[in-house]
Amino acid sequence: MTTATQTHEDPARALTDGAFVPVQTRSERPRSFEPADFGTPTGREVNWKHTPIARIAPLFEPATANDGVSYAFSSGAEHRSADLKAGEAPRGEFFVPEDITAAIAWQGATDALHIRVPREAELETPIVLDIVGQGAQLRADGHIVIEAEPMSKAIVILQHTGAAQYNQNVEILVRDGADLTVISVQKWDDAAIHAAAHQATVGRDAKLTHFVVSFGGGVVRVNPNLDLTGQGSEGQMYGLSYADDGQHLESQVYMHHNGPATTGDVLYKSALQGATARAVWIGDVLIGAGATGTDSYEANRNLILTNGARADSIPNLEIKTGDIEGAGHASATGRFDDEQLFYLQARGIGELEARRLIVLGFLAEIPQKIQVPALQESLLAEIEREIATGVAA
């Protein structure tokens, strides 16, 4: 696939009124749990300028009845611990709101749902939490704590369906030696509005594999923040989205190499079809002064399938030590590679089938990394459905 655009942006500067001015980095932002301290976004802020403010604005007000979603476990309900109020450990051990929607979710979630994997447990069956929207006009604020105790191993799947206006915080605590996979799947109805802040800390010799998969929803903004805190910790962050006409699918990804000898890999892919389809990916990697021996790479790939579709891709890399194994980033956005299409057609494959194979081959890399066969098959089928919808149109 040929590269149509490649965009880079200094994370410490933003365009305001035609001039570049310094902005606060994540570590410099106020540590506050009060929504008022963040102010209501206008769309001029560096972390909101790619988001459709008018469409996501309902999430800037607290939920009243807080009845917009329901929670139920398809499997693994026995690993639900007692709910956590603000101030009850481990809630808030690592999580600090990064914007107004996260602060509203913190305040609105009187009781945080707590999933706990016991020490040294190795779960064969994934923990599956179904989050179901109860109506497009209904609001909800939620906070979920996922805790993998030392030397444990588990997969946690968050499945979002239905429609709602939903602010969500997900706090992920991966203790020393644990191996945790968290998969957030957004299959909302088209009317749903969803803003989520995922914040994770990974302990010594521990590993977190994190997936964001977005197919449904009108506006879906899922921002994962991963801190490789302990020595030898590892983080893998993968994303998949397929934006149709009228959809805005966004992820602002942040990986902080904090401890020494840490390893990070970030790969997000998206396909877009429809004149008003939008995808936004902003990737920030910070290698701290103490993160010696770090090996890190981030990449974003976008495939534009129709005229009018737009993907914004902004990779950022900041390195504060010269003693690293390696670091890099890449971004590419483009249309079909005509040579690939010609190659397949020259071998007797029709144009529509050739296009299907190219799109499927481009996106399938992400589902194939998911170690849950049933979910992997479901996501591949969803990609096939999206492709068929585009071909029919």
Residue pairs with C-beta under 8 A, 6 or more apart in sequence:
1 301
1 303
1 332
1 334
1 335
1 336
1 337
1 340
1 362
2 334
2 335
2 337
3 332
3 333
3 334
4 304
4 332
4 333
4 334
4 335
5 313
5 333
5 334
6 313
6 331
6 332
6 333
7 312
7 313
7 314
7 331
8 314
8 315
8 316
8 331
9 314
9 316
10 20
10 316
11 25
11 284
11 316
11 318
12 22
12 23
12 25
13 20
13 21
13 22
13 23
14 20
14 21
14 23
14 45
14 46
14 49
16 44
23 46
26 98
26 225
26 254
26 284
27 286
29 98
30 37
30 38
31 96
32 38
32 96
32 97
32 103
33 86
33 96
33 97
33 103
33 106
33 107
34 103
34 107
35 62
35 100
35 103
35 104
35 107
37 103
38 97
38 99
38 100
38 103
39 100
40 60
40 100
41 48
41 51
41 53
41 60
41 99
41 100
42 48
42 53
43 49
43 51
43 53
47 98
47 99
47 252
47 282
48 99
50 250
50 280
50 282
50 312
51 219
51 221
51 248
51 250
51 280
52 219
52 248
52 278
55 193
55 218
55 219
55 248
56 193
56 195
56 219
56 221
58 139
58 165
58 193
59 101
59 104
59 139
59 165
59 166
59 167
59 193
59 195
60 100
60 101
60 104
61 104
61 139
62 104
62 107
62 108
62 139
62 141
63 104
63 108
63 139
63 140
63 141
63 165
63 167
64 139
65 138
65 139
66 108
66 139
66 140
66 141
67 134
67 138
67 140
68 133
68 134
68 135
68 138
68 139
68 140
68 164
68 165
68 166
69 131
69 132
69 133
69 134
69 140
69 142
69 162
69 164
69 166
70 131
70 132
70 134
71 113
71 129
71 130
71 131
71 142
72 129
72 130
72 132
73 80
73 127
73 128
73 129
73 130
74 128
74 129
74 130
74 159
75 125
75 126
75 127
75 128
76 115
76 123
76 125
76 126
76 127
76 128
76 129
76 156
79 115
79 116
79 117
79 118
79 123
79 127
79 154
80 113
80 114
80 115
80 116
81 114
81 115
81 116
82 114
83 111
83 112
83 113
83 114
84 90
84 91
84 111
84 112
84 114
84 145
85 91
85 110
85 111
85 112
86 92
86 106
86 110
90 114
90 145
90 147
90 171
90 173
91 112
91 114
91 143
91 145
91 171
92 171
93 171
93 173
93 201
94 171
94 173
94 199
94 200
94 201
94 227
95 106
95 143
95 169
95 171
95 197
95 199
96 199
97 103
97 105
97 106
97 169
97 197
98 197
98 199
98 223
98 225
99 197
101 167
101 195
101 197
102 167
102 169
102 195
102 197
104 141
104 167
105 141
105 142
105 143
105 167
105 168
105 169
105 197
106 143
106 169
107 141
108 140
108 141
108 142
108 167
109 141
109 142
109 143
109 169
112 142
112 143
112 144
112 145
112 171
113 129
113 142
113 143
113 144
113 145
114 144
114 145
114 147
115 127
115 129
115 144
115 145
115 146
115 147
115 156
116 147
116 149
117 123
117 127
117 147
117 148
117 149
117 152
117 153
117 154
117 178
117 180
118 149
118 152
119 149
119 150
119 151
119 152
120 149
120 150
120 151
120 152
121 149
121 152
121 153
121 154
122 152
122 153
122 154
123 152
123 153
123 154
123 155
126 154
126 155
126 156
126 157
126 372
126 375
127 154
127 155
127 156
127 157
128 156
128 157
128 159
129 144
129 156
129 157
129 158
129 159
130 159
130 161
131 142
131 158
131 159
131 160
131 161
131 166
131 168
132 160
132 161
132 162
133 160
133 161
133 162
133 163
133 164
133 166
133 188
133 189
133 192
134 162
134 164
135 162
135 163
135 164
136 163
136 164
136 165
136 189
136 191
136 192
137 165
138 164
138 165
139 164
139 165
139 166
140 164
140 165
140 166
140 167
141 166
141 167
141 168
142 166
142 167
142 168
142 169
143 168
143 169
143 170
143 171
144 158
144 168
144 169
144 170
144 171
145 171
145 173
146 156
146 170
146 171
146 172
146 173
146 180
146 182
147 173
147 175
148 154
148 173
148 174
148 175
148 178
148 179
148 180
148 206
149 175
149 178
150 175
150 176
150 177
150 178
150 203
151 176
151 177
151 178
152 175
152 178
152 179
152 180
153 178
153 179
153 180
154 179
154 180
154 181
155 180
155 181
155 182
155 183
155 371
155 372
156 180
156 181
156 182
156 183
157 183
157 185
157 372
157 375
158 170
158 182
158 183
158 184
158 185
159 185
159 187
160 166
160 184
160 185
160 186
160 187
160 188
160 192
160 194
160 216
160 217
161 187
161 188
161 189
161 216
162 188
162 189
162 192
163 188
163 189
163 190
163 191
163 192
164 188
164 192
164 193
164 194
165 192
165 193
166 192
166 193
166 194
166 195
167 195
167 196
168 194
168 195
168 196
168 197
169 196
169 197
169 198
169 199
170 182
170 184
170 196
170 197
170 198
170 199
171 199
171 200
172 180
172 182
172 198
172 199
172 200
172 201
172 208
172 210
173 200
173 201
174 180
174 200
174 201
174 202
174 203
174 206
174 207
174 208
174 233
175 203
175 206
176 203
176 204
176 205
176 206
176 230
177 203
177 204
177 205
177 206
178 203
178 206
178 207
179 206
179 207
180 206
180 207
180 208
180 209
181 208
181 209
181 210
181 211
181 371
182 198
182 200
182 208
182 209
182 210
182 211
183 210
183 211
183 213
183 370
183 372
183 375
184 196
184 198
184 211
184 212
184 213
184 222
185 211
185 213
185 215
185 375
185 379
186 194
186 212
186 213
186 214
186 215
186 216
186 217
186 220
186 222
187 215
187 216
187 382
188 194
188 216
188 217
188 218
188 220
189 216
189 217
190 216
190 217
190 218
190 246
190 247
191 218
192 216
192 217
192 218
192 220
193 217
193 218
193 219
193 220
194 217
194 219
194 220
194 221
194 222
195 221
195 222
196 221
196 222
196 223
197 223
197 225
198 210
198 212
198 222
198 223
198 224
198 225
199 224
199 225
199 227
200 208
200 210
200 224
200 225
200 226
200 227
200 235
201 227
201 229
202 208
202 226
202 227
202 228
202 229
202 230
202 233
202 234
202 235
203 229
203 230
203 233
204 230
204 231
204 232
204 233
204 259
205 230
205 231
205 232
205 233
206 230
206 233
206 234
207 233
207 234
207 235
207 236
208 226
208 234
208 235
208 236
209 235
209 236
209 238
209 369
210 224
210 226
210 235
210 236
210 237
210 238
211 238
211 239
211 240
211 366
211 369
211 370
212 222
212 224
212 238
212 239
212 240
212 241
212 251
212 268
213 239
213 240
213 241
213 366
213 367
213 379
214 220
214 222
214 239
214 240
214 241
214 242
214 249
214 251
215 241
215 242
215 382
215 386
217 247
217 249
218 246
218 247
218 248
219 247
219 248
219 250
220 247
220 248
220 249
220 250
221 248
221 250
221 251
221 252
222 250
222 251
223 251
223 252
223 253
223 254
224 237
224 251
224 253
224 254
225 254
225 256
226 235
226 237
226 254
226 255
226 256
226 264
227 256
227 258
228 234
228 235
228 255
228 256
228 257
228 258
228 259
228 262
228 263
228 264
228 291
229 258
229 259
230 259
231 259
231 260
231 261
231 262
232 259
232 260
232 261
232 262
233 259
233 262
233 263
234 262
234 263
234 264
235 255
235 262
235 263
235 264
235 265
236 264
236 265
236 266
237 253
237 255
237 264
237 265
237 266
237 267
237 268
238 266
238 267
238 268
238 366
238 369
239 251
239 253
239 267
239 268
239 269
239 270
239 281
239 366
240 268
240 269
240 270
240 363
240 366
240 367
240 379
241 249
241 251
241 268
241 269
241 270
241 271
241 279
242 249
242 270
242 271
242 272
242 273
242 363
242 382
242 383
242 386
243 249
243 270
243 271
243 272
243 273
243 274
243 277
243 278
243 279
243 309
244 273
244 274
244 277
244 386
244 389
244 390
245 273
245 274
245 275
245 276
245 277
246 274
246 276
246 277
247 274
247 277
247 278
248 278
248 279
248 280
249 270
249 278
249 279
249 280
250 278
250 279
250 280
250 281
251 268
251 280
251 281
251 282
252 280
252 281
252 282
252 284
253 266
253 268
253 281
253 282
253 283
253 284
253 298
254 283
254 284
254 285
254 286
255 264
255 266
255 283
255 284
255 285
255 286
255 296
255 298
256 286
256 288
257 264
257 285
257 286
257 287
257 288
257 291
257 294
257 296
258 288
258 290
258 291
259 290
259 291
260 290
260 291
260 292
260 293
260 294
261 292
261 293
261 294
262 291
262 293
262 294
262 295
262 296
263 294
263 295
263 296
264 285
264 294
264 295
264 296
264 297
264 298
265 296
265 297
265 298
266 283
266 285
266 297
266 298
266 299
267 298
267 299
267 300
267 301
267 365
267 366
268 281
268 283
268 299
268 300
268 301
269 300
269 301
269 302
269 303
269 362
269 363
269 365
269 366
270 279
270 281
270 301
270 302
270 303
270 311
271 302
271 303
271 305
271 359
271 362
271 363
271 386
272 278
272 279
272 302
272 303
272 304
272 305
272 306
272 309
272 310
272 311
273 305
273 306
273 309
273 386
273 390
273 393
274 306
274 308
274 309
274 393
275 306
275 307
275 308
275 309
276 308
276 309
277 306
277 308
277 309
277 310
278 309
278 310
278 311
278 312
279 302
279 310
279 311
279 312
280 311
280 312
281 300
281 302
281 311
281 312
281 313
281 314
282 312
282 314
282 316
283 298
283 300
283 314
283 315
283 316
283 329
284 316
284 318
285 296
285 298
285 316
285 317
285 318
285 327
285 329
286 318
286 320
287 294
287 296
287 317
287 318
287 319
287 320
287 321
287 324
287 327
288 320
288 321
289 320
289 321
290 321
291 320
291 321
291 324
292 321
292 323
292 324
293 323
293 324
293 325
294 321
294 324
294 325
294 327
295 324
295 325
295 326
295 327
296 317
296 324
296 326
296 327
296 328
297 326
297 327
297 328
297 329
298 315
298 317
298 328
298 329
298 330
299 315
299 329
299 330
299 331
300 313
300 315
300 330
300 331
300 332
301 331
301 332
301 333
301 362
302 311
302 313
302 332
302 333
302 334
303 334
303 335
303 336
303 359
303 362
303 363
304 310
304 311
304 333
304 334
304 335
305 335
305 336
305 359
305 390
306 390
311 333
313 331
313 332
313 333
314 331
315 329
315 330
315 331
316 329
317 327
317 328
317 329
319 327
336 355
336 358
337 358
340 358
341 351
341 354
341 355
341 358
344 353
344 354
344 357
344 358
345 351
345 354
349 357
352 391
355 387
355 391
356 384
356 387
356 388
356 391
359 383
359 387
360 380
360 383
360 384
360 387
363 383
364 380
364 383
366 379
367 375
367 376
367 379
367 380
367 383
368 376
370 376
370 379
